[in-house]
Amino acid sequence: QVQLVESGGGLVEAGGSLRLSCATSRSIFRVNAMGWYRQAPGKQRELVARITSGGYTNYADSVKGRFTISRDNAKNTVYLQMNSLKPEDTAVYYCNTVPQNVDYWGQGTQVTVSS
């Protein structure tokens, strides 16, 4: 079974930083654009950052300038560096391919930003 394993979440004060990691298999990582998604309580899951296999990135307007997505091809890992965190960034964060594959959703990692 395919697994994408997210880690790095936690509780942080507003203005703080966190770095999320997503480890996956080489077969998925090598050929797909990868993305970080988040789901806040009572809201739909949204894509916040995407990186192509060639390293092209784009971001949701709500995180642009604060979040940075990157990938380590040797480790089959995608990262999300989150700076200047705001309470509205509180959510469960997931990684998946872009477009998403329903079979790839993992447990996610909780990010909580206190005001």
MODELLER restraints for C-alpha pairs under 7 A, 6 or more apart:
rsr = mdl.restraints
at = mdl.atoms
rsr.add(forms.Gaussian(group=physical.xy_distance, feature=features.Distance(at['CA:2:A'], at['CA:104:A']), mean=6.18, stdev=0.5))
rsr.add(forms.Gaussian(group=physical.xy_distance, feature=features.Distance(at['CA:3:A'], at['CA:24:A']), mean=6.17, stdev=0.5))
rsr.add(forms.Gaussian(group=physical.xy_distance, feature=features.Distance(at['CA:3:A'], at['CA:104:A']), mean=6.31, stdev=0.5))
rsr.add(forms.Gaussian(group=physical.xy_distance, feature=features.Distance(at['CA:3:A'], at['CA:106:A']), mean=6.68, stdev=0.5))
rsr.add(forms.Gaussian(group=physical.xy_distance, feature=features.Distance(at['CA:4:A'], at['CA:22:A']), mean=6.35, stdev=0.5))
rsr.add(forms.Gaussian(group=physical.xy_distance, feature=features.Distance(at['CA:4:A'], at['CA:23:A']), mean=5.71, stdev=0.5))
rsr.add(forms.Gaussian(group=physical.xy_distance, feature=features.Distance(at['CA:4:A'], at['CA:24:A']), mean=4.76, stdev=0.5))
rsr.add(forms.Gaussian(group=physical.xy_distance, feature=features.Distance(at['CA:4:A'], at['CA:104:A']), mean=6.49, stdev=0.5))
rsr.add(forms.Gaussian(group=physical.xy_distance, feature=features.Distance(at['CA:4:A'], at['CA:106:A']), mean=5.69, stdev=0.5))
rsr.add(forms.Gaussian(group=physical.xy_distance, feature=features.Distance(at['CA:5:A'], at['CA:22:A']), mean=5.34, stdev=0.5))
rsr.add(forms.Gaussian(group=physical.xy_distance, feature=features.Distance(at['CA:5:A'], at['CA:23:A']), mean=5.27, stdev=0.5))
rsr.add(forms.Gaussian(group=physical.xy_distance, feature=features.Distance(at['CA:5:A'], at['CA:24:A']), mean=6.61, stdev=0.5))
rsr.add(forms.Gaussian(group=physical.xy_distance, feature=features.Distance(at['CA:5:A'], at['CA:106:A']), mean=6.23, stdev=0.5))
rsr.add(forms.Gaussian(group=physical.xy_distance, feature=features.Distance(at['CA:6:A'], at['CA:21:A']), mean=5.62, stdev=0.5))
rsr.add(forms.Gaussian(group=physical.xy_distance, feature=features.Distance(at['CA:6:A'], at['CA:22:A']), mean=4.41, stdev=0.5))
rsr.add(forms.Gaussian(group=physical.xy_distance, feature=features.Distance(at['CA:6:A'], at['CA:23:A']), mean=6.69, stdev=0.5))
rsr.add(forms.Gaussian(group=physical.xy_distance, feature=features.Distance(at['CA:6:A'], at['CA:94:A']), mean=6.58, stdev=0.5))
rsr.add(forms.Gaussian(group=physical.xy_distance, feature=features.Distance(at['CA:6:A'], at['CA:95:A']), mean=6.90, stdev=0.5))
rsr.add(forms.Gaussian(group=physical.xy_distance, feature=features.Distance(at['CA:6:A'], at['CA:108:A']), mean=5.50, stdev=0.5))
rsr.add(forms.Gaussian(group=physical.xy_distance, feature=features.Distance(at['CA:6:A'], at['CA:109:A']), mean=5.84, stdev=0.5))
rsr.add(forms.Gaussian(group=physical.xy_distance, feature=features.Distance(at['CA:7:A'], at['CA:20:A']), mean=5.73, stdev=0.5))
rsr.add(forms.Gaussian(group=physical.xy_distance, feature=features.Distance(at['CA:7:A'], at['CA:21:A']), mean=5.28, stdev=0.5))
rsr.add(forms.Gaussian(group=physical.xy_distance, feature=features.Distance(at['CA:7:A'], at['CA:22:A']), mean=6.51, stdev=0.5))
rsr.add(forms.Gaussian(group=physical.xy_distance, feature=features.Distance(at['CA:7:A'], at['CA:109:A']), mean=5.68, stdev=0.5))
rsr.add(forms.Gaussian(group=physical.xy_distance, feature=features.Distance(at['CA:8:A'], at['CA:19:A']), mean=5.92, stdev=0.5))
rsr.add(forms.Gaussian(group=physical.xy_distance, feature=features.Distance(at['CA:8:A'], at['CA:20:A']), mean=4.48, stdev=0.5))
rsr.add(forms.Gaussian(group=physical.xy_distance, feature=features.Distance(at['CA:8:A'], at['CA:21:A']), mean=6.11, stdev=0.5))
rsr.add(forms.Gaussian(group=physical.xy_distance, feature=features.Distance(at['CA:8:A'], at['CA:109:A']), mean=6.92, stdev=0.5))
rsr.add(forms.Gaussian(group=physical.xy_distance, feature=features.Distance(at['CA:9:A'], at['CA:18:A']), mean=6.93, stdev=0.5))
rsr.add(forms.Gaussian(group=physical.xy_distance, feature=features.Distance(at['CA:9:A'], at['CA:20:A']), mean=6.26, stdev=0.5))
rsr.add(forms.Gaussian(group=physical.xy_distance, feature=features.Distance(at['CA:9:A'], at['CA:109:A']), mean=5.23, stdev=0.5))
rsr.add(forms.Gaussian(group=physical.xy_distance, feature=features.Distance(at['CA:9:A'], at['CA:110:A']), mean=5.20, stdev=0.5))
rsr.add(forms.Gaussian(group=physical.xy_distance, feature=features.Distance(at['CA:9:A'], at['CA:111:A']), mean=4.89, stdev=0.5))
rsr.add(forms.Gaussian(group=physical.xy_distance, feature=features.Distance(at['CA:10:A'], at['CA:110:A']), mean=6.15, stdev=0.5))
rsr.add(forms.Gaussian(group=physical.xy_distance, feature=features.Distance(at['CA:10:A'], at['CA:111:A']), mean=5.06, stdev=0.5))
rsr.add(forms.Gaussian(group=physical.xy_distance, feature=features.Distance(at['CA:10:A'], at['CA:112:A']), mean=6.15, stdev=0.5))
rsr.add(forms.Gaussian(group=physical.xy_distance, feature=features.Distance(at['CA:11:A'], at['CA:111:A']), mean=6.17, stdev=0.5))
rsr.add(forms.Gaussian(group=physical.xy_distance, feature=features.Distance(at['CA:11:A'], at['CA:112:A']), mean=4.75, stdev=0.5))
rsr.add(forms.Gaussian(group=physical.xy_distance, feature=features.Distance(at['CA:11:A'], at['CA:113:A']), mean=5.92, stdev=0.5))
rsr.add(forms.Gaussian(group=physical.xy_distance, feature=features.Distance(at['CA:12:A'], at['CA:112:A']), mean=6.34, stdev=0.5))
rsr.add(forms.Gaussian(group=physical.xy_distance, feature=features.Distance(at['CA:12:A'], at['CA:113:A']), mean=5.04, stdev=0.5))
rsr.add(forms.Gaussian(group=physical.xy_distance, feature=features.Distance(at['CA:12:A'], at['CA:114:A']), mean=6.27, stdev=0.5))
rsr.add(forms.Gaussian(group=physical.xy_distance, feature=features.Distance(at['CA:13:A'], at['CA:113:A']), mean=5.37, stdev=0.5))
rsr.add(forms.Gaussian(group=physical.xy_distance, feature=features.Distance(at['CA:13:A'], at['CA:114:A']), mean=4.77, stdev=0.5))
rsr.add(forms.Gaussian(group=physical.xy_distance, feature=features.Distance(at['CA:13:A'], at['CA:115:A']), mean=6.21, stdev=0.5))
rsr.add(forms.Gaussian(group=physical.xy_distance, feature=features.Distance(at['CA:14:A'], at['CA:84:A']), mean=6.93, stdev=0.5))
rsr.add(forms.Gaussian(group=physical.xy_distance, feature=features.Distance(at['CA:14:A'], at['CA:85:A']), mean=5.32, stdev=0.5))
rsr.add(forms.Gaussian(group=physical.xy_distance, feature=features.Distance(at['CA:14:A'], at['CA:86:A']), mean=5.04, stdev=0.5))
rsr.add(forms.Gaussian(group=physical.xy_distance, feature=features.Distance(at['CA:14:A'], at['CA:87:A']), mean=6.29, stdev=0.5))
rsr.add(forms.Gaussian(group=physical.xy_distance, feature=features.Distance(at['CA:14:A'], at['CA:113:A']), mean=5.70, stdev=0.5))
rsr.add(forms.Gaussian(group=physical.xy_distance, feature=features.Distance(at['CA:14:A'], at['CA:114:A']), mean=5.68, stdev=0.5))
rsr.add(forms.Gaussian(group=physical.xy_distance, feature=features.Distance(at['CA:14:A'], at['CA:115:A']), mean=5.36, stdev=0.5))
rsr.add(forms.Gaussian(group=physical.xy_distance, feature=features.Distance(at['CA:15:A'], at['CA:84:A']), mean=4.14, stdev=0.5))
rsr.add(forms.Gaussian(group=physical.xy_distance, feature=features.Distance(at['CA:15:A'], at['CA:85:A']), mean=4.87, stdev=0.5))
rsr.add(forms.Gaussian(group=physical.xy_distance, feature=features.Distance(at['CA:15:A'], at['CA:86:A']), mean=6.41, stdev=0.5))
rsr.add(forms.Gaussian(group=physical.xy_distance, feature=features.Distance(at['CA:16:A'], at['CA:83:A']), mean=6.15, stdev=0.5))
rsr.add(forms.Gaussian(group=physical.xy_distance, feature=features.Distance(at['CA:16:A'], at['CA:84:A']), mean=5.49, stdev=0.5))
rsr.add(forms.Gaussian(group=physical.xy_distance, feature=features.Distance(at['CA:16:A'], at['CA:85:A']), mean=5.50, stdev=0.5))
rsr.add(forms.Gaussian(group=physical.xy_distance, feature=features.Distance(at['CA:17:A'], at['CA:82:A']), mean=5.38, stdev=0.5))
rsr.add(forms.Gaussian(group=physical.xy_distance, feature=features.Distance(at['CA:17:A'], at['CA:83:A']), mean=4.41, stdev=0.5))
rsr.add(forms.Gaussian(group=physical.xy_distance, feature=features.Distance(at['CA:17:A'], at['CA:84:A']), mean=6.25, stdev=0.5))
rsr.add(forms.Gaussian(group=physical.xy_distance, feature=features.Distance(at['CA:17:A'], at['CA:85:A']), mean=6.20, stdev=0.5))
rsr.add(forms.Gaussian(group=physical.xy_distance, feature=features.Distance(at['CA:18:A'], at['CA:81:A']), mean=6.17, stdev=0.5))
rsr.add(forms.Gaussian(group=physical.xy_distance, feature=features.Distance(at['CA:18:A'], at['CA:82:A']), mean=5.26, stdev=0.5))
rsr.add(forms.Gaussian(group=physical.xy_distance, feature=features.Distance(at['CA:18:A'], at['CA:83:A']), mean=6.77, stdev=0.5))
rsr.add(forms.Gaussian(group=physical.xy_distance, feature=features.Distance(at['CA:19:A'], at['CA:79:A']), mean=6.83, stdev=0.5))
rsr.add(forms.Gaussian(group=physical.xy_distance, feature=features.Distance(at['CA:19:A'], at['CA:80:A']), mean=5.59, stdev=0.5))
rsr.add(forms.Gaussian(group=physical.xy_distance, feature=features.Distance(at['CA:19:A'], at['CA:81:A']), mean=4.44, stdev=0.5))
rsr.add(forms.Gaussian(group=physical.xy_distance, feature=features.Distance(at['CA:19:A'], at['CA:82:A']), mean=5.98, stdev=0.5))
rsr.add(forms.Gaussian(group=physical.xy_distance, feature=features.Distance(at['CA:20:A'], at['CA:79:A']), mean=5.47, stdev=0.5))
rsr.add(forms.Gaussian(group=physical.xy_distance, feature=features.Distance(at['CA:20:A'], at['CA:80:A']), mean=4.97, stdev=0.5))
rsr.add(forms.Gaussian(group=physical.xy_distance, feature=features.Distance(at['CA:20:A'], at['CA:81:A']), mean=6.43, stdev=0.5))
rsr.add(forms.Gaussian(group=physical.xy_distance, feature=features.Distance(at['CA:21:A'], at['CA:77:A']), mean=6.72, stdev=0.5))
rsr.add(forms.Gaussian(group=physical.xy_distance, feature=features.Distance(at['CA:21:A'], at['CA:78:A']), mean=5.80, stdev=0.5))
rsr.add(forms.Gaussian(group=physical.xy_distance, feature=features.Distance(at['CA:21:A'], at['CA:79:A']), mean=4.56, stdev=0.5))
rsr.add(forms.Gaussian(group=physical.xy_distance, feature=features.Distance(at['CA:21:A'], at['CA:80:A']), mean=6.56, stdev=0.5))
rsr.add(forms.Gaussian(group=physical.xy_distance, feature=features.Distance(at['CA:22:A'], at['CA:77:A']), mean=5.38, stdev=0.5))
rsr.add(forms.Gaussian(group=physical.xy_distance, feature=features.Distance(at['CA:22:A'], at['CA:78:A']), mean=5.07, stdev=0.5))
rsr.add(forms.Gaussian(group=physical.xy_distance, feature=features.Distance(at['CA:22:A'], at['CA:79:A']), mean=6.29, stdev=0.5))
rsr.add(forms.Gaussian(group=physical.xy_distance, feature=features.Distance(at['CA:22:A'], at['CA:95:A']), mean=6.41, stdev=0.5))
rsr.add(forms.Gaussian(group=physical.xy_distance, feature=features.Distance(at['CA:23:A'], at['CA:76:A']), mean=6.07, stdev=0.5))
rsr.add(forms.Gaussian(group=physical.xy_distance, feature=features.Distance(at['CA:23:A'], at['CA:77:A']), mean=4.51, stdev=0.5))
rsr.add(forms.Gaussian(group=physical.xy_distance, feature=features.Distance(at['CA:23:A'], at['CA:78:A']), mean=6.66, stdev=0.5))
rsr.add(forms.Gaussian(group=physical.xy_distance, feature=features.Distance(at['CA:24:A'], at['CA:76:A']), mean=5.83, stdev=0.5))
rsr.add(forms.Gaussian(group=physical.xy_distance, feature=features.Distance(at['CA:24:A'], at['CA:77:A']), mean=6.32, stdev=0.5))
rsr.add(forms.Gaussian(group=physical.xy_distance, feature=features.Distance(at['CA:25:A'], at['CA:76:A']), mean=6.36, stdev=0.5))
rsr.add(forms.Gaussian(group=physical.xy_distance, feature=features.Distance(at['CA:26:A'], at['CA:76:A']), mean=5.68, stdev=0.5))
rsr.add(forms.Gaussian(group=physical.xy_distance, feature=features.Distance(at['CA:29:A'], at['CA:76:A']), mean=5.83, stdev=0.5))
rsr.add(forms.Gaussian(group=physical.xy_distance, feature=features.Distance(at['CA:30:A'], at['CA:53:A']), mean=6.64, stdev=0.5))
rsr.add(forms.Gaussian(group=physical.xy_distance, feature=features.Distance(at['CA:31:A'], at['CA:53:A']), mean=6.33, stdev=0.5))
rsr.add(forms.Gaussian(group=physical.xy_distance, feature=features.Distance(at['CA:32:A'], at['CA:52:A']), mean=6.76, stdev=0.5))
rsr.add(forms.Gaussian(group=physical.xy_distance, feature=features.Distance(at['CA:32:A'], at['CA:53:A']), mean=6.01, stdev=0.5))
rsr.add(forms.Gaussian(group=physical.xy_distance, feature=features.Distance(at['CA:32:A'], at['CA:97:A']), mean=6.17, stdev=0.5))
rsr.add(forms.Gaussian(group=physical.xy_distance, feature=features.Distance(at['CA:33:A'], at['CA:50:A']), mean=6.87, stdev=0.5))
rsr.add(forms.Gaussian(group=physical.xy_distance, feature=features.Distance(at['CA:33:A'], at['CA:51:A']), mean=5.55, stdev=0.5))
rsr.add(forms.Gaussian(group=physical.xy_distance, feature=features.Distance(at['CA:33:A'], at['CA:52:A']), mean=4.00, stdev=0.5))
rsr.add(forms.Gaussian(group=physical.xy_distance, feature=features.Distance(at['CA:33:A'], at['CA:53:A']), mean=5.44, stdev=0.5))
rsr.add(forms.Gaussian(group=physical.xy_distance, feature=features.Distance(at['CA:33:A'], at['CA:97:A']), mean=5.74, stdev=0.5))
rsr.add(forms.Gaussian(group=physical.xy_distance, feature=features.Distance(at['CA:33:A'], at['CA:98:A']), mean=5.32, stdev=0.5))
rsr.add(forms.Gaussian(group=physical.xy_distance, feature=features.Distance(at['CA:34:A'], at['CA:50:A']), mean=5.74, stdev=0.5))
rsr.add(forms.Gaussian(group=physical.xy_distance, feature=features.Distance(at['CA:34:A'], at['CA:51:A']), mean=5.45, stdev=0.5))
rsr.add(forms.Gaussian(group=physical.xy_distance, feature=features.Distance(at['CA:34:A'], at['CA:52:A']), mean=6.34, stdev=0.5))
rsr.add(forms.Gaussian(group=physical.xy_distance, feature=features.Distance(at['CA:34:A'], at['CA:96:A']), mean=5.91, stdev=0.5))
rsr.add(forms.Gaussian(group=physical.xy_distance, feature=features.Distance(at['CA:34:A'], at['CA:97:A']), mean=4.36, stdev=0.5))
rsr.add(forms.Gaussian(group=physical.xy_distance, feature=features.Distance(at['CA:34:A'], at['CA:98:A']), mean=5.41, stdev=0.5))
rsr.add(forms.Gaussian(group=physical.xy_distance, feature=features.Distance(at['CA:35:A'], at['CA:47:A']), mean=6.86, stdev=0.5))
rsr.add(forms.Gaussian(group=physical.xy_distance, feature=features.Distance(at['CA:35:A'], at['CA:49:A']), mean=5.49, stdev=0.5))
rsr.add(forms.Gaussian(group=physical.xy_distance, feature=features.Distance(at['CA:35:A'], at['CA:50:A']), mean=4.22, stdev=0.5))
rsr.add(forms.Gaussian(group=physical.xy_distance, feature=features.Distance(at['CA:35:A'], at['CA:51:A']), mean=6.27, stdev=0.5))
rsr.add(forms.Gaussian(group=physical.xy_distance, feature=features.Distance(at['CA:35:A'], at['CA:95:A']), mean=5.57, stdev=0.5))
rsr.add(forms.Gaussian(group=physical.xy_distance, feature=features.Distance(at['CA:35:A'], at['CA:96:A']), mean=5.56, stdev=0.5))
rsr.add(forms.Gaussian(group=physical.xy_distance, feature=features.Distance(at['CA:35:A'], at['CA:97:A']), mean=5.74, stdev=0.5))
rsr.add(forms.Gaussian(group=physical.xy_distance, feature=features.Distance(at['CA:35:A'], at['CA:98:A']), mean=5.81, stdev=0.5))
rsr.add(forms.Gaussian(group=physical.xy_distance, feature=features.Distance(at['CA:36:A'], at['CA:47:A']), mean=6.05, stdev=0.5))
rsr.add(forms.Gaussian(group=physical.xy_distance, feature=features.Distance(at['CA:36:A'], at['CA:48:A']), mean=5.83, stdev=0.5))
rsr.add(forms.Gaussian(group=physical.xy_distance, feature=features.Distance(at['CA:36:A'], at['CA:49:A']), mean=5.30, stdev=0.5))
rsr.add(forms.Gaussian(group=physical.xy_distance, feature=features.Distance(at['CA:36:A'], at['CA:50:A']), mean=6.55, stdev=0.5))
rsr.add(forms.Gaussian(group=physical.xy_distance, feature=features.Distance(at['CA:36:A'], at['CA:93:A']), mean=6.81, stdev=0.5))
rsr.add(forms.Gaussian(group=physical.xy_distance, feature=features.Distance(at['CA:36:A'], at['CA:94:A']), mean=5.68, stdev=0.5))
rsr.add(forms.Gaussian(group=physical.xy_distance, feature=features.Distance(at['CA:36:A'], at['CA:95:A']), mean=4.47, stdev=0.5))
rsr.add(forms.Gaussian(group=physical.xy_distance, feature=features.Distance(at['CA:36:A'], at['CA:96:A']), mean=6.63, stdev=0.5))
rsr.add(forms.Gaussian(group=physical.xy_distance, feature=features.Distance(at['CA:37:A'], at['CA:45:A']), mean=6.54, stdev=0.5))
rsr.add(forms.Gaussian(group=physical.xy_distance, feature=features.Distance(at['CA:37:A'], at['CA:46:A']), mean=5.32, stdev=0.5))
rsr.add(forms.Gaussian(group=physical.xy_distance, feature=features.Distance(at['CA:37:A'], at['CA:47:A']), mean=4.23, stdev=0.5))
rsr.add(forms.Gaussian(group=physical.xy_distance, feature=features.Distance(at['CA:37:A'], at['CA:48:A']), mean=5.47, stdev=0.5))
rsr.add(forms.Gaussian(group=physical.xy_distance, feature=features.Distance(at['CA:37:A'], at['CA:93:A']), mean=5.68, stdev=0.5))
rsr.add(forms.Gaussian(group=physical.xy_distance, feature=features.Distance(at['CA:37:A'], at['CA:94:A']), mean=5.07, stdev=0.5))
rsr.add(forms.Gaussian(group=physical.xy_distance, feature=features.Distance(at['CA:37:A'], at['CA:95:A']), mean=5.90, stdev=0.5))
rsr.add(forms.Gaussian(group=physical.xy_distance, feature=features.Distance(at['CA:38:A'], at['CA:45:A']), mean=5.44, stdev=0.5))
rsr.add(forms.Gaussian(group=physical.xy_distance, feature=features.Distance(at['CA:38:A'], at['CA:46:A']), mean=5.49, stdev=0.5))
rsr.add(forms.Gaussian(group=physical.xy_distance, feature=features.Distance(at['CA:38:A'], at['CA:47:A']), mean=6.58, stdev=0.5))
rsr.add(forms.Gaussian(group=physical.xy_distance, feature=features.Distance(at['CA:38:A'], at['CA:91:A']), mean=5.87, stdev=0.5))
rsr.add(forms.Gaussian(group=physical.xy_distance, feature=features.Distance(at['CA:38:A'], at['CA:92:A']), mean=5.46, stdev=0.5))
rsr.add(forms.Gaussian(group=physical.xy_distance, feature=features.Distance(at['CA:38:A'], at['CA:93:A']), mean=4.28, stdev=0.5))
rsr.add(forms.Gaussian(group=physical.xy_distance, feature=features.Distance(at['CA:38:A'], at['CA:94:A']), mean=5.93, stdev=0.5))
rsr.add(forms.Gaussian(group=physical.xy_distance, feature=features.Distance(at['CA:39:A'], at['CA:45:A']), mean=4.26, stdev=0.5))
rsr.add(forms.Gaussian(group=physical.xy_distance, feature=features.Distance(at['CA:39:A'], at['CA:46:A']), mean=6.41, stdev=0.5))
rsr.add(forms.Gaussian(group=physical.xy_distance, feature=features.Distance(at['CA:39:A'], at['CA:91:A']), mean=5.24, stdev=0.5))
rsr.add(forms.Gaussian(group=physical.xy_distance, feature=features.Distance(at['CA:39:A'], at['CA:92:A']), mean=5.35, stdev=0.5))
rsr.add(forms.Gaussian(group=physical.xy_distance, feature=features.Distance(at['CA:39:A'], at['CA:93:A']), mean=6.60, stdev=0.5))
rsr.add(forms.Gaussian(group=physical.xy_distance, feature=features.Distance(at['CA:40:A'], at['CA:90:A']), mean=6.41, stdev=0.5))
rsr.add(forms.Gaussian(group=physical.xy_distance, feature=features.Distance(at['CA:40:A'], at['CA:91:A']), mean=4.18, stdev=0.5))
rsr.add(forms.Gaussian(group=physical.xy_distance, feature=features.Distance(at['CA:40:A'], at['CA:92:A']), mean=6.40, stdev=0.5))
rsr.add(forms.Gaussian(group=physical.xy_distance, feature=features.Distance(at['CA:41:A'], at['CA:91:A']), mean=6.95, stdev=0.5))
rsr.add(forms.Gaussian(group=physical.xy_distance, feature=features.Distance(at['CA:48:A'], at['CA:59:A']), mean=5.57, stdev=0.5))
rsr.add(forms.Gaussian(group=physical.xy_distance, feature=features.Distance(at['CA:48:A'], at['CA:60:A']), mean=4.86, stdev=0.5))
rsr.add(forms.Gaussian(group=physical.xy_distance, feature=features.Distance(at['CA:48:A'], at['CA:63:A']), mean=6.92, stdev=0.5))
rsr.add(forms.Gaussian(group=physical.xy_distance, feature=features.Distance(at['CA:49:A'], at['CA:58:A']), mean=5.83, stdev=0.5))
rsr.add(forms.Gaussian(group=physical.xy_distance, feature=features.Distance(at['CA:49:A'], at['CA:59:A']), mean=4.42, stdev=0.5))
rsr.add(forms.Gaussian(group=physical.xy_distance, feature=features.Distance(at['CA:49:A'], at['CA:60:A']), mean=6.34, stdev=0.5))
rsr.add(forms.Gaussian(group=physical.xy_distance, feature=features.Distance(at['CA:49:A'], at['CA:69:A']), mean=6.40, stdev=0.5))
rsr.add(forms.Gaussian(group=physical.xy_distance, feature=features.Distance(at['CA:50:A'], at['CA:57:A']), mean=5.48, stdev=0.5))
rsr.add(forms.Gaussian(group=physical.xy_distance, feature=features.Distance(at['CA:50:A'], at['CA:58:A']), mean=5.47, stdev=0.5))
rsr.add(forms.Gaussian(group=physical.xy_distance, feature=features.Distance(at['CA:50:A'], at['CA:59:A']), mean=6.49, stdev=0.5))
rsr.add(forms.Gaussian(group=physical.xy_distance, feature=features.Distance(at['CA:50:A'], at['CA:69:A']), mean=6.98, stdev=0.5))
rsr.add(forms.Gaussian(group=physical.xy_distance, feature=features.Distance(at['CA:51:A'], at['CA:57:A']), mean=4.43, stdev=0.5))
rsr.add(forms.Gaussian(group=physical.xy_distance, feature=features.Distance(at['CA:51:A'], at['CA:58:A']), mean=6.83, stdev=0.5))
rsr.add(forms.Gaussian(group=physical.xy_distance, feature=features.Distance(at['CA:51:A'], at['CA:69:A']), mean=6.71, stdev=0.5))
rsr.add(forms.Gaussian(group=physical.xy_distance, feature=features.Distance(at['CA:51:A'], at['CA:70:A']), mean=6.94, stdev=0.5))
rsr.add(forms.Gaussian(group=physical.xy_distance, feature=features.Distance(at['CA:66:A'], at['CA:82:A']), mean=6.14, stdev=0.5))
rsr.add(forms.Gaussian(group=physical.xy_distance, feature=features.Distance(at['CA:66:A'], at['CA:83:A']), mean=5.17, stdev=0.5))
rsr.add(forms.Gaussian(group=physical.xy_distance, feature=features.Distance(at['CA:66:A'], at['CA:84:A']), mean=6.10, stdev=0.5))
rsr.add(forms.Gaussian(group=physical.xy_distance, feature=features.Distance(at['CA:67:A'], at['CA:80:A']), mean=6.68, stdev=0.5))
rsr.add(forms.Gaussian(group=physical.xy_distance, feature=features.Distance(at['CA:67:A'], at['CA:81:A']), mean=5.52, stdev=0.5))
rsr.add(forms.Gaussian(group=physical.xy_distance, feature=features.Distance(at['CA:67:A'], at['CA:82:A']), mean=4.49, stdev=0.5))
rsr.add(forms.Gaussian(group=physical.xy_distance, feature=features.Distance(at['CA:67:A'], at['CA:83:A']), mean=6.06, stdev=0.5))
rsr.add(forms.Gaussian(group=physical.xy_distance, feature=features.Distance(at['CA:68:A'], at['CA:80:A']), mean=5.64, stdev=0.5))
rsr.add(forms.Gaussian(group=physical.xy_distance, feature=features.Distance(at['CA:68:A'], at['CA:81:A']), mean=5.06, stdev=0.5))
rsr.add(forms.Gaussian(group=physical.xy_distance, feature=features.Distance(at['CA:68:A'], at['CA:82:A']), mean=6.61, stdev=0.5))
rsr.add(forms.Gaussian(group=physical.xy_distance, feature=features.Distance(at['CA:69:A'], at['CA:79:A']), mean=5.61, stdev=0.5))
rsr.add(forms.Gaussian(group=physical.xy_distance, feature=features.Distance(at['CA:69:A'], at['CA:80:A']), mean=4.56, stdev=0.5))
rsr.add(forms.Gaussian(group=physical.xy_distance, feature=features.Distance(at['CA:69:A'], at['CA:81:A']), mean=6.39, stdev=0.5))
rsr.add(forms.Gaussian(group=physical.xy_distance, feature=features.Distance(at['CA:70:A'], at['CA:78:A']), mean=5.81, stdev=0.5))
rsr.add(forms.Gaussian(group=physical.xy_distance, feature=features.Distance(at['CA:70:A'], at['CA:79:A']), mean=5.22, stdev=0.5))
rsr.add(forms.Gaussian(group=physical.xy_distance, feature=features.Distance(at['CA:70:A'], at['CA:80:A']), mean=6.58, stdev=0.5))
rsr.add(forms.Gaussian(group=physical.xy_distance, feature=features.Distance(at['CA:71:A'], at['CA:77:A']), mean=5.77, stdev=0.5))
rsr.add(forms.Gaussian(group=physical.xy_distance, feature=features.Distance(at['CA:71:A'], at['CA:78:A']), mean=4.32, stdev=0.5))
rsr.add(forms.Gaussian(group=physical.xy_distance, feature=features.Distance(at['CA:71:A'], at['CA:79:A']), mean=6.02, stdev=0.5))
rsr.add(forms.Gaussian(group=physical.xy_distance, feature=features.Distance(at['CA:72:A'], at['CA:78:A']), mean=6.36, stdev=0.5))
rsr.add(forms.Gaussian(group=physical.xy_distance, feature=features.Distance(at['CA:85:A'], at['CA:113:A']), mean=6.78, stdev=0.5))
rsr.add(forms.Gaussian(group=physical.xy_distance, feature=features.Distance(at['CA:86:A'], at['CA:113:A']), mean=6.14, stdev=0.5))
rsr.add(forms.Gaussian(group=physical.xy_distance, feature=features.Distance(at['CA:87:A'], at['CA:113:A']), mean=4.68, stdev=0.5))
rsr.add(forms.Gaussian(group=physical.xy_distance, feature=features.Distance(at['CA:87:A'], at['CA:114:A']), mean=5.71, stdev=0.5))
rsr.add(forms.Gaussian(group=physical.xy_distance, feature=features.Distance(at['CA:87:A'], at['CA:115:A']), mean=5.95, stdev=0.5))
rsr.add(forms.Gaussian(group=physical.xy_distance, feature=features.Distance(at['CA:89:A'], at['CA:113:A']), mean=6.73, stdev=0.5))
rsr.add(forms.Gaussian(group=physical.xy_distance, feature=features.Distance(at['CA:90:A'], at['CA:111:A']), mean=5.37, stdev=0.5))
rsr.add(forms.Gaussian(group=physical.xy_distance, feature=features.Distance(at['CA:90:A'], at['CA:112:A']), mean=4.57, stdev=0.5))
rsr.add(forms.Gaussian(group=physical.xy_distance, feature=features.Distance(at['CA:90:A'], at['CA:113:A']), mean=5.48, stdev=0.5))
rsr.add(forms.Gaussian(group=physical.xy_distance, feature=features.Distance(at['CA:91:A'], at['CA:110:A']), mean=6.09, stdev=0.5))
rsr.add(forms.Gaussian(group=physical.xy_distance, feature=features.Distance(at['CA:91:A'], at['CA:111:A']), mean=5.52, stdev=0.5))
rsr.add(forms.Gaussian(group=physical.xy_distance, feature=features.Distance(at['CA:91:A'], at['CA:112:A']), mean=6.63, stdev=0.5))
rsr.add(forms.Gaussian(group=physical.xy_distance, feature=features.Distance(at['CA:92:A'], at['CA:108:A']), mean=5.89, stdev=0.5))
rsr.add(forms.Gaussian(group=physical.xy_distance, feature=features.Distance(at['CA:92:A'], at['CA:109:A']), mean=5.43, stdev=0.5))
rsr.add(forms.Gaussian(group=physical.xy_distance, feature=features.Distance(at['CA:92:A'], at['CA:110:A']), mean=4.36, stdev=0.5))
rsr.add(forms.Gaussian(group=physical.xy_distance, feature=features.Distance(at['CA:92:A'], at['CA:111:A']), mean=6.00, stdev=0.5))
rsr.add(forms.Gaussian(group=physical.xy_distance, feature=features.Distance(at['CA:93:A'], at['CA:108:A']), mean=5.26, stdev=0.5))
rsr.add(forms.Gaussian(group=physical.xy_distance, feature=features.Distance(at['CA:93:A'], at['CA:109:A']), mean=5.26, stdev=0.5))
rsr.add(forms.Gaussian(group=physical.xy_distance, feature=features.Distance(at['CA:93:A'], at['CA:110:A']), mean=6.21, stdev=0.5))
rsr.add(forms.Gaussian(group=physical.xy_distance, feature=features.Distance(at['CA:94:A'], at['CA:106:A']), mean=6.90, stdev=0.5))
rsr.add(forms.Gaussian(group=physical.xy_distance, feature=features.Distance(at['CA:94:A'], at['CA:108:A']), mean=4.52, stdev=0.5))
rsr.add(forms.Gaussian(group=physical.xy_distance, feature=features.Distance(at['CA:94:A'], at['CA:109:A']), mean=6.66, stdev=0.5))
rsr.add(forms.Gaussian(group=physical.xy_distance, feature=features.Distance(at['CA:96:A'], at['CA:104:A']), mean=6.23, stdev=0.5))
rsr.add(forms.Gaussian(group=physical.xy_distance, feature=features.Distance(at['CA:96:A'], at['CA:105:A']), mean=6.45, stdev=0.5))
